[in-house]
Amino acid sequence: MTPLTRRQFVGSCAAAGVAVVGGEALAHETRDLEVTRHAVPGAHIGGGAKGQRLRLAHLTDLHLRSFGDYQARVADAVNAARPDVILFTGDSIDRRSRLPVFADFLAALDEETPKFAIVGNWEHQCRVDFAALSKLYAAHNGRLLVNESVTFTHAGRELLVTGLDDFLRGEPSLVRALEGVRPCPSHVLLAHCPAHRDAMRADRDGGDAAALARFRPQLALAGHTHGGQVNIGGFCPWRPGGSGRYVSGWYTDVMPHLYVSRGIGVVDVPIRFGARPEVAILEWPDDGHVLA
């Protein structure tokens, strides 16, 4: 079945709301938050006490328009999981005027928990002030990474976090992001669009494939797809450009292993069906095993 264009998708969703399950039911699922829990496949955290786990909370595609009961529930769900670090993979806001709303959301998260973030296509498209966004993260114990890497240390364990600029509207470069950085046995990539994973692996001239081979990150986190937003038995009528072959969940066919979150918010039409909003909690065990 051929995927729909964006305009066809909006029209079909409106029709589905009437003919299939009703607009009210579709709208309800936009706030039917699910907290998913995962063990990072075969991953290893060096240092620290044996058997300890590093807990990551992954948030993506918030598309914040206001801060109300639902957004407070999202923040409460993250806090209740007691993560060691919170990772944002872009599209937190889709209007430059909504930085104050995002400030309210960040204030609802545990202030002591470190946060690392990237931007998505919407922050670029709406010309969000990246300097202001960076200051906002910094005010809440966070750091915005645009083709940058940082080493996060927790309980004697090191995790290298690499944040890439958006694949569709930015100028992403894994080479620049890792310049002057030493490889780390535990390494996670943040990339808004999941198709970026395949592009990096295929890039010979730009050096990203060589950087992947040298640094060997075990995990990549992405969003962007919204899980299709409408997912009917695995068929998604529309996914945004930059989704590639990905919809949601784990992809462990090649390294780095990739987890694509369904995200929190919506775009175009305020509905979800078969693609509940998601806060993903990932535990990185120290099991003594390092993937080849």
DRENDO-1510 file (C-alpha; in Angstrom, 1 decimal, always signed):
<recs>
REC; n; res; u; v; w
REC; 1; MET; +0.0; +0.0; +0.0 .
REC; 2; THR; +1.4; +3.4; -1.0 .
REC; 3; PRO; +2.0; +5.9; +1.8 .
REC; 4; LEU; -0.1; +9.1; +1.7 .
REC; 5; THR; +1.0; +12.6; +1.2 .
REC; 6; ARG; +0.7; +15.0; +4.2 .
REC; 7; ARG; -2.5; +16.5; +2.8 .
REC; 8; GLN; -4.0; +13.1; +2.0 .
REC; 9; PHE; -3.1; +12.0; +5.5 .
REC; 10; VAL; -4.9; +14.9; +7.2 .
REC; 11; GLY; -8.0; +14.2; +5.1 .
REC; 12; SER; -7.9; +10.5; +5.7 .
REC; 13; CYS; -7.6; +11.0; +9.5 .
REC; 14; ALA; -10.6; +13.3; +9.5 .
REC; 15; ALA; -12.6; +10.6; +7.6 .
REC; 16; ALA; -11.3; +7.9; +9.9 .
REC; 17; GLY; -12.4; +9.9; +12.9 .
REC; 18; VAL; -16.0; +9.8; +11.6 .
REC; 19; ALA; -16.2; +6.4; +9.9 .
REC; 20; VAL; -14.0; +4.2; +12.0 .
REC; 21; VAL; -13.7; +5.0; +15.7 .
REC; 22; GLY; -14.9; +8.6; +16.1 .
REC; 23; GLY; -13.0; +11.8; +16.6 .
REC; 24; GLU; -13.4; +11.8; +20.4 .
REC; 25; ALA; -11.7; +8.4; +20.7 .
REC; 26; LEU; -8.9; +9.4; +18.4 .
REC; 27; ALA; -8.3; +12.6; +20.4 .
REC; 28; HIS; -8.4; +10.7; +23.7 .
REC; 29; GLU; -5.4; +8.6; +22.7 .
REC; 30; THR; -3.3; +11.8; +22.3 .
REC; 31; ARG; -3.2; +11.9; +26.2 .
REC; 32; ASP; -3.2; +8.2; +26.9 .
REC; 33; LEU; +0.4; +8.2; +28.1 .
REC; 34; GLU; +2.4; +5.0; +28.2 .
REC; 35; VAL; +5.7; +4.6; +30.1 .
REC; 36; THR; +7.7; +1.9; +28.4 .
REC; 37; ARG; +10.7; +0.2; +30.0 .
REC; 38; HIS; +13.6; -1.4; +28.2 .
REC; 39; ALA; +17.0; -3.0; +28.8 .
REC; 40; VAL; +19.6; -1.7; +26.3 .
REC; 41; PRO; +20.4; -4.9; +24.3 .
REC; 42; GLY; +23.8; -6.3; +25.3 .
REC; 43; ALA; +25.2; -2.9; +26.5 .
REC; 44; HIS; +27.9; -2.4; +29.0 .
REC; 45; ILE; +28.7; +0.5; +31.3 .
REC; 46; GLY; +32.4; +0.6; +32.3 .
REC; 47; GLY; +33.5; +1.4; +35.8 .
REC; 48; GLY; +31.4; +1.7; +38.9 .
REC; 49; ALA; +30.0; -1.2; +40.9 .
REC; 50; LYS; +29.2; -4.5; +39.2 .
REC; 51; GLY; +25.6; -5.1; +38.5 .
REC; 52; GLN; +24.6; -1.4; +38.7 .
REC; 53; ARG; +22.4; +0.1; +36.0 .
REC; 54; LEU; +22.3; +3.5; +34.4 .
REC; 55; ARG; +18.7; +4.6; +33.9 .
REC; 56; LEU; +17.9; +6.9; +30.9 .
REC; 57; ALA; +14.7; +8.7; +30.3 .
REC; 58; HIS; +14.0; +9.5; +26.7 .
REC; 59; LEU; +11.6; +12.3; +25.7 .
REC; 60; THR; +10.9; +13.4; +22.2 .
REC; 61; ASP; +8.4; +15.4; +20.1 .
REC; 62; LEU; +6.8; +17.2; +22.9 .
REC; 63; HIS; +5.4; +19.8; +20.5 .
REC; 64; LEU; +4.4; +21.8; +23.6 .
REC; 65; ARG; +1.6; +24.4; +23.1 .
REC; 66; SER; +0.7; +24.8; +26.7 .
REC; 67; PHE; +1.5; +23.4; +30.1 .
REC; 68; GLY; -1.5; +21.8; +31.7 .
REC; 69; ASP; -2.6; +18.6; +33.4 .
REC; 70; TYR; -1.3; +16.3; +30.6 .
REC; 71; GLN; +2.1; +17.9; +30.4 .
REC; 72; ALA; +2.4; +17.7; +34.2 .
REC; 73; ARG; +1.6; +14.0; +34.0 .
REC; 74; VAL; +4.4; +13.5; +31.6 .
REC; 75; ALA; +6.8; +15.3; +33.9 .
REC; 76; ASP; +5.5; +13.3; +36.9 .
REC; 77; ALA; +6.0; +10.0; +35.0 .
REC; 78; VAL; +9.6; +10.9; +34.2 .
REC; 79; ASN; +10.3; +11.9; +37.8 .
REC; 80; ALA; +8.6; +8.8; +39.2 .
REC; 81; ALA; +11.1; +6.7; +37.1 .
REC; 82; ARG; +14.0; +8.3; +38.9 .
REC; 83; PRO; +16.3; +8.4; +35.9 .
REC; 84; ASP; +20.0; +9.2; +36.2 .
REC; 85; VAL; +19.8; +11.4; +33.1 .
REC; 86; ILE; +17.1; +12.7; +30.8 .
REC; 87; LEU; +17.6; +12.8; +27.1 .
REC; 88; PHE; +15.6; +15.0; +24.7 .
REC; 89; THR; +15.7; +14.2; +20.9 .
REC; 90; GLY; +14.1; +17.3; +19.4 .
REC; 91; ASP; +10.8; +19.0; +18.4 .
REC; 92; SER; +10.2; +20.1; +22.0 .
REC; 93; ILE; +8.5; +23.2; +20.7 .
REC; 94; ASP; +7.2; +24.1; +17.3 .
REC; 95; ARG; +6.8; +27.8; +17.7 .
REC; 96; ARG; +9.5; +30.2; +18.8 .
REC; 97; SER; +7.0; +32.0; +21.1 .
REC; 98; ARG; +6.6; +28.8; +23.2 .
REC; 99; LEU; +9.9; +28.9; +25.0 .
REC; 100; PRO; +8.1; +30.1; +28.2 .
REC; 101; VAL; +5.9; +27.0; +28.0 .
REC; 102; PHE; +8.9; +24.8; +27.7 .
REC; 103; ALA; +10.4; +26.6; +30.7 .
REC; 104; ASP; +7.3; +25.5; +32.7 .
REC; 105; PHE; +7.8; +21.9; +31.6 .
REC; 106; LEU; +11.5; +21.9; +32.4 .
REC; 107; ALA; +10.7; +23.4; +35.8 .
REC; 108; ALA; +8.4; +20.4; +36.5 .
REC; 109; LEU; +11.2; +17.9; +36.0 .
REC; 110; ASP; +13.6; +17.1; +38.9 .
REC; 111; GLU; +16.1; +19.8; +39.0 .
REC; 112; GLU; +18.9; +17.6; +40.1 .
REC; 113; THR; +18.7; +15.2; +37.2 .
REC; 114; PRO; +21.1; +16.1; +34.3 .
REC; 115; LYS; +19.5; +16.7; +30.9 .
REC; 116; PHE; +21.0; +16.6; +27.4 .
REC; 117; ALA; +19.1; +17.6; +24.3 .
REC; 118; ILE; +19.2; +18.1; +20.6 .
REC; 119; VAL; +16.9; +20.1; +18.2 .
REC; 120; GLY; +14.6; +18.7; +15.6 .
REC; 121; ASN; +13.2; +19.9; +12.3 .
REC; 122; TRP; +10.5; +22.0; +13.9 .
REC; 123; GLU; +13.0; +24.1; +16.0 .
REC; 124; HIS; +14.8; +24.8; +12.8 .
REC; 125; GLN; +11.6; +25.4; +10.7 .
REC; 126; CYS; +10.1; +27.9; +13.2 .
REC; 127; ARG; +13.5; +29.6; +13.8 .
REC; 128; VAL; +13.6; +29.0; +17.5 .
REC; 129; ASP; +16.4; +31.1; +19.1 .
REC; 130; PHE; +18.9; +28.4; +19.8 .
REC; 131; ALA; +20.9; +30.7; +22.1 .
REC; 132; ALA; +17.8; +31.2; +24.2 .
REC; 133; LEU; +17.0; +27.5; +24.1 .
REC; 134; SER; +20.5; +26.7; +25.2 .
REC; 135; LYS; +20.2; +29.1; +28.2 .
REC; 136; LEU; +16.9; +27.6; +29.1 .
REC; 137; TYR; +18.3; +24.1; +29.3 .
REC; 138; ALA; +21.3; +25.4; +31.2 .
REC; 139; ALA; +19.0; +27.0; +33.8 .
REC; 140; HIS; +17.5; +23.6; +34.4 .
REC; 141; ASN; +20.6; +21.5; +34.7 .
REC; 142; GLY; +20.7; +20.7; +31.0 .
REC; 143; ARG; +22.8; +21.2; +27.9 .
REC; 144; LEU; +21.8; +21.6; +24.3 .
REC; 145; LEU; +24.1; +19.6; +22.0 .
REC; 146; VAL; +24.3; +20.6; +18.3 .
REC; 147; ASN; +27.0; +18.5; +16.7 .
REC; 148; GLU; +28.7; +18.2; +20.2 .
REC; 149; SER; +29.6; +15.5; +22.6 .
REC; 150; VAL; +29.8; +15.4; +26.4 .
REC; 151; THR; +30.9; +12.7; +28.8 .
REC; 152; PHE; +28.4; +12.1; +31.6 .
REC; 153; THR; +29.7; +10.5; +34.8 .
REC; 154; HIS; +27.4; +8.8; +37.3 .
REC; 155; ALA; +28.5; +6.6; +40.2 .
REC; 156; GLY; +31.9; +6.2; +38.7 .
REC; 157; ARG; +30.6; +5.2; +35.3 .
REC; 158; GLU; +31.1; +7.2; +32.1 .
REC; 159; LEU; +28.6; +7.6; +29.3 .
REC; 160; LEU; +29.6; +9.5; +26.1 .
REC; 161; VAL; +26.5; +11.4; +24.8 .
REC; 162; THR; +26.7; +12.7; +21.3 .
REC; 163; GLY; +24.0; +15.1; +20.0 .
REC; 164; LEU; +23.6; +15.7; +16.3 .
REC; 165; ASP; +21.9; +18.6; +14.4 .
REC; 166; ASP; +18.7; +17.8; +12.6 .
REC; 167; PHE; +18.9; +15.5; +9.6 .
REC; 168; LEU; +16.3; +17.4; +7.5 .
REC; 169; ARG; +16.9; +21.1; +8.2 .
REC; 170; GLY; +20.2; +21.3; +10.1 .
REC; 171; GLU; +23.8; +20.6; +9.2 .
REC; 172; PRO; +24.5; +17.4; +11.1 .
REC; 173; SER; +28.1; +16.1; +11.3 .
REC; 174; LEU; +29.2; +13.2; +13.4 .
REC; 175; VAL; +32.8; +14.0; +12.5 .
REC; 176; ARG; +32.4; +17.5; +14.1 .
REC; 177; ALA; +30.5; +16.2; +17.0 .
REC; 178; LEU; +33.4; +13.8; +17.9 .
REC; 179; GLU; +36.3; +16.1; +17.1 .
REC; 180; GLY; +38.7; +16.1; +20.0 .
REC; 181; VAL; +36.7; +13.4; +21.9 .
REC; 182; ARG; +38.2; +10.2; +23.1 .
REC; 183; PRO; +36.2; +7.0; +22.5 .
REC; 184; CYS; +34.2; +5.7; +25.4 .
REC; 185; PRO; +33.1; +2.0; +25.9 .
REC; 186; SER; +29.5; +3.4; +26.6 .
REC; 187; HIS; +28.3; +5.7; +23.9 .
REC; 188; VAL; +24.8; +7.0; +23.0 .
REC; 189; LEU; +23.9; +9.0; +19.9 .
REC; 190; LEU; +20.9; +11.5; +19.9 .
REC; 191; ALA; +19.5; +12.0; +16.4 .
REC; 192; HIS; +16.0; +13.4; +15.8 .
REC; 193; CYS; +15.3; +11.6; +12.5 .
REC; 194; PRO; +15.7; +7.8; +12.6 .
REC; 195; ALA; +16.7; +7.7; +8.9 .
REC; 196; HIS; +19.9; +9.6; +10.0 .
REC; 197; ARG; +21.2; +6.2; +11.3 .
REC; 198; ASP; +21.3; +4.7; +7.7 .
REC; 199; ALA; +22.7; +7.9; +6.2 .
REC; 200; MET; +25.6; +8.0; +8.7 .
REC; 201; ARG; +26.4; +4.4; +7.9 .
REC; 202; ALA; +26.4; +5.0; +4.2 .
REC; 203; ASP; +28.4; +8.3; +4.3 .
REC; 204; ARG; +31.8; +7.6; +2.9 .
REC; 205; ASP; +32.9; +11.0; +1.7 .
REC; 206; GLY; +31.9; +12.9; +4.8 .
REC; 207; GLY; +33.6; +10.6; +7.2 .
REC; 208; ASP; +30.6; +9.8; +9.4 .
REC; 209; ALA; +30.8; +6.1; +8.6 .
REC; 210; ALA; +34.4; +6.1; +9.6 .
REC; 211; ALA; +33.6; +7.9; +12.8 .
REC; 212; LEU; +30.9; +5.3; +13.6 .
REC; 213; ALA; +33.5; +2.5; +13.0 .
REC; 214; ARG; +36.0; +4.2; +15.2 .
REC; 215; PHE; +33.8; +5.2; +18.1 .
REC; 216; ARG; +31.4; +2.2; +17.9 .
REC; 217; PRO; +28.4; +3.7; +19.8 .
REC; 218; GLN; +26.1; +1.0; +21.1 .
REC; 219; LEU; +22.8; +3.0; +21.2 .
REC; 220; ALA; +21.0; +5.6; +19.2 .
REC; 221; LEU; +17.8; +7.4; +20.2 .
REC; 222; ALA; +15.4; +9.0; +17.8 .
REC; 223; GLY; +11.9; +10.2; +17.5 .
REC; 224; HIS; +10.2; +12.2; +14.7 .
REC; 225; THR; +7.9; +9.5; +13.4 .
REC; 226; HIS; +5.3; +9.8; +16.3 .
REC; 227; GLY; +4.9; +6.0; +15.8 .
REC; 228; GLY; +3.0; +7.0; +12.6 .
REC; 229; GLN; +0.6; +8.9; +14.8 .
REC; 230; VAL; -2.1; +6.7; +13.1 .
REC; 231; ASN; -1.0; +3.0; +13.1 .
REC; 232; ILE; -3.5; +0.5; +11.9 .
REC; 233; GLY; -2.2; -3.0; +12.5 .
REC; 234; GLY; +1.3; -1.9; +11.6 .
REC; 235; PHE; +0.2; +0.1; +8.6 .
REC; 236; CYS; +0.9; +3.9; +8.9 .
REC; 237; PRO; -0.9; +6.0; +6.3 .
REC; 238; TRP; +1.7; +8.8; +6.7 .
REC; 239; ARG; +5.1; +9.3; +8.2 .
REC; 240; PRO; +7.2; +12.5; +7.9 .
REC; 241; GLY; +10.2; +12.7; +5.6 .
REC; 242; GLY; +13.3; +11.5; +7.5 .
REC; 243; SER; +11.5; +8.5; +8.9 .
REC; 244; GLY; +13.1; +6.1; +6.4 .
REC; 245; ARG; +12.2; +2.5; +7.2 .
REC; 246; TYR; +11.4; +3.2; +10.8 .
REC; 247; VAL; +8.2; +3.5; +12.7 .
REC; 248; SER; +8.8; +2.9; +16.4 .
REC; 249; GLY; +10.5; +0.6; +18.9 .
REC; 250; TRP; +13.8; -1.3; +18.6 .
REC; 251; TYR; +15.9; -1.8; +15.5 .
REC; 252; THR; +18.9; -4.1; +16.3 .
REC; 253; ASP; +19.8; -5.3; +12.8 .
REC; 254; VAL; +23.0; -3.2; +12.7 .
REC; 255; MET; +25.0; -1.1; +15.1 .
REC; 256; PRO; +24.3; +1.2; +16.8 .
REC; 257; HIS; +21.1; -0.4; +18.1 .
REC; 258; LEU; +18.3; +2.2; +17.6 .
REC; 259; TYR; +15.2; +2.9; +19.7 .
REC; 260; VAL; +12.6; +5.1; +18.1 .
REC; 261; SER; +10.1; +6.6; +20.5 .
REC; 262; ARG; +6.5; +7.4; +19.6 .
REC; 263; GLY; +7.0; +10.8; +21.3 .
REC; 264; ILE; +4.6; +12.9; +23.3 .
REC; 265; GLY; +2.8; +15.4; +21.1 .
REC; 266; VAL; +1.1; +15.6; +17.7 .
REC; 267; VAL; +1.4; +17.5; +14.5 .
REC; 268; ASP; -1.1; +18.5; +11.7 .
REC; 269; VAL; -4.1; +16.8; +13.3 .
REC; 270; PRO; -4.6; +16.3; +17.0 .
REC; 271; ILE; -5.2; +12.6; +17.0 .
REC; 272; ARG; -3.4; +9.3; +17.6 .
REC; 273; PHE; -4.6; +5.8; +16.9 .
REC; 274; GLY; -2.5; +2.7; +17.6 .
REC; 275; ALA; +0.4; +5.0; +18.6 .
REC; 276; ARG; +0.1; +6.0; +22.2 .
REC; 277; PRO; +2.3; +8.8; +23.4 .
REC; 278; GLU; +5.4; +7.5; +25.1 .
REC; 279; VAL; +8.0; +8.2; +27.8 .
REC; 280; ALA; +10.7; +5.6; +27.3 .
REC; 281; ILE; +12.8; +4.5; +30.2 .
REC; 282; LEU; +16.0; +2.6; +29.2 .
REC; 283; GLU; +18.3; +0.7; +31.6 .
REC; 284; TRP; +21.9; +0.2; +30.6 .
REC; 285; PRO; +23.2; -2.7; +32.6 .
REC; 286; ASP; +26.8; -3.4; +33.7 .
REC; 287; ASP; +26.8; -7.0; +32.7 .
REC; 288; GLY; +30.4; -7.3; +31.7 .
REC; 289; HIS; +29.5; -7.7; +28.0 .
REC; 290; VAL; +30.6; -5.4; +25.3 .
REC; 291; LEU; +29.0; -5.8; +21.8 .
REC; 292; ALA; +31.3; -6.4; +18.9 .
</recs>
